[in-house]
Amino acid sequence: MGFGKRIKAARKAAELSQEDLASKCGYAQQASISHYENERREPTLEDFDKIAKALNVPVVTLLVADVSSTQDEETLIKQYRLLEDSQRPLVTAYIRALLDSKPKNTGPTEPMALKGIGKTFVSANEPKQQRAKQPSQKD
């Protein structure tokens, strides 16, 4: 996706018209936004910065092709934007608390069974006394 499509997608996600975005960026006409979206003109870095600020998105989302998000993420962003300014720090604090409470060790801690084999393999992180001896299987 080219920069023009990324600008257009971000504008639509923000539910702004080209005229609205042009006004928020301080442009006299919406033609500037149209030229950018149709890639007839390439924005300067200063223009990318103005557009990103007007759309309340990181400038990297307009510059880099592989930054993507799911529909759920887009919905969360829209809902976040509907919050009062005083409510946003609460959401941010909650997200940080959730991230801080994630276990540091992301390796498996419970025995894993392999389908069709019938043996259980125990994570090397478990103490030896918790490891169960496996009966040997004869064919």
C-alpha positions in Angstrom: 0.0 0.0 0.0 1.4 3.4 -1.0 1.6 6.4 1.2 -1.5 7.9 -0.5 -3.6 4.9 0.4 -2.3 4.9 4.0 -3.2 8.6 4.3 -6.7 7.9 2.9 -7.2 4.9 5.2 -6.1 6.9 8.3 -8.4 9.8 7.3 -11.4 7.5 6.8 -10.6 5.7 10.1 -10.7 9.2 11.8 -14.0 9.8 10.0 -12.8 13.0 8.3 -13.4 14.4 4.9 -10.6 15.6 2.7 -11.8 19.2 3.5 -11.8 18.5 7.2 -8.2 17.1 7.1 -7.0 20.0 5.0 -8.4 22.4 7.4 -6.8 20.6 10.4 -3.5 20.7 8.6 -3.8 24.4 7.8 -4.1 23.9 4.1 -6.2 26.4 2.1 -7.8 23.8 -0.1 -8.7 20.1 0.1 -6.8 19.6 -3.2 -3.5 19.1 -1.3 -5.0 16.1 0.5 -6.4 14.8 -2.8 -3.0 15.1 -4.5 -1.4 13.2 -1.6 -4.0 10.5 -1.5 -3.8 10.0 -5.3 0.0 10.2 -5.1 0.1 13.0 -7.6 2.3 14.9 -5.1 4.5 13.5 -2.4 4.2 15.2 1.0 7.3 16.6 2.7 8.3 15.2 6.1 6.7 18.4 7.6 3.5 17.6 5.7 3.5 14.0 6.9 4.0 15.3 10.4 1.0 17.7 10.1 -1.2 15.0 8.6 -0.3 12.5 11.3 -1.0 15.0 14.1 -4.3 16.0 12.5 -5.3 12.3 12.3 -3.9 11.5 15.8 -1.7 8.7 14.5 2.0 8.0 14.7 3.7 9.4 11.6 5.3 6.0 11.0 1.8 4.6 10.1 1.8 7.0 7.1 5.4 6.4 6.1 5.9 2.7 6.4 4.1 0.2 4.2 4.1 -2.8 6.6 2.5 -1.3 9.6 -0.9 -2.9 9.8 -3.7 -3.4 12.2 -6.8 -5.6 12.6 -10.4 -4.4 12.5 -10.5 -4.9 16.3 -7.6 -2.6 16.7 -9.2 0.0 14.5 -12.4 -0.2 16.5 -10.5 0.2 19.8 -8.7 3.3 18.4 -12.0 4.8 17.3 -13.5 4.1 20.8 -10.4 5.5 22.5 -10.8 8.7 20.5 -14.4 9.1 21.7 -13.2 9.2 25.3 -12.9 12.4 27.2 -9.3 13.6 27.7 -9.6 12.9 31.4 -10.6 9.3 30.7 -7.7 8.4 28.4 -5.0 8.2 31.1 -7.2 5.6 32.9 -7.2 3.4 29.8 -3.5 3.8 29.3 -2.8 2.9 33.0 -5.0 -0.2 32.7 -3.2 -1.4 29.6 0.2 -0.8 31.3 -1.0 -2.8 34.3 -2.1 -5.7 32.1 1.3 -5.7 30.3 3.2 -5.5 33.6 1.2 -8.4 35.1 2.2 -10.7 32.2 4.5 -13.6 33.4 8.1 -12.9 32.6 8.7 -16.6 31.6 6.7 -17.3 28.5 7.9 -20.9 28.1 5.5 -23.8 28.8 5.0 -24.7 32.4 2.5 -27.5 32.1 3.2 -30.9 30.6 2.7 -31.1 26.8 1.1 -34.1 25.2 2.1 -35.1 21.7 -0.9 -36.3 19.6 -0.9 -40.0 18.7 2.1 -40.9 20.9 0.5 -41.2 24.3 3.6 -39.9 26.2 3.7 -36.7 28.2 6.8 -34.6 28.0 7.4 -32.2 30.8 9.0 -28.8 30.5 12.6 -28.6 31.5 11.6 -25.7 33.8 9.7 -28.1 36.2 11.4 -29.5 39.2 12.5 -33.1 38.9 10.3 -34.3 41.7 7.2 -33.2 39.7 8.2 -35.2 36.6 6.4 -38.4 36.3 8.1 -41.5 35.0 6.6 -42.7 31.8 5.9 -46.4 31.3 7.8 -47.8 28.4 5.7 -48.8 25.4 6.3 -52.0 23.4 5.1 -52.3 19.8 
